[in-house]
Amino acid sequence: MPLRLAIAILVLVLGGCATETRILTPPLMSRIPGATTSGEYERTTKPGEQQAVQASEKTLLEKPDGSKYMVAHNGRELMLNILKCFEDELPELFVRDVLCSVTKAEYADRGLDPVEAYHTLRKRRADIMLLFERIPGGEFTPGMLVKTVGRNMFRLELTGKFTSGLPYTGMDMMYENGNYRLRWFLGR
């Protein structure tokens, strides 16, 4: 057998000898109303497989001049930004870095200040939290329906049993200037 062929076979065989990583996770459907579990479940992942959403968790950043801004490279980070604005009472940051330009323009067209969007949604924070608990990974949550609904606009939506007891079943988001921005939530 030629030396090159032997080396190629050796590389392929050794490459396939990677071990599996075992992680303990709660059952996928454990947050559905009425669901029961019987303890911890084990899930195996293949080497290199993404185990969970890898959001930077640091979505509120600071510029050299001390001003703050938010980034959202995926739906989960957008969700984190929404919650951060609610928790820290940051309506101006919400309007500037979380709300999409289309929604801001709609508010302005109706003669309303876009900061009203913040106040409207903050009053519904408990309903938004129910949704976010069902989709902890944003668009990476298993069973999440993601579809394009317009130019640079995407819908994250739960369907079927997953929506039981939810006032909001998903959210629309737009990709603007390198970040995802909230269009609005999908109600029943």
ABEGO torsion letter per residue (X at the ends): XBAAAAAAAAAAAAAAABBBBBBBBBBAAAABBGBBBAEBBBBBBBBGBBABBBBAGBABBBBAAGBBBBBBABAAAAAAAAAAAAAAGBAAAAAAAABBAAAAAAAAAAGBBAAAAAAAAAAAAAAAAAAAAABAAEAABBGBBBBBAEBGBBBBBBBEAAABGBABAEBBBBBBGGBBBBAEBBBX
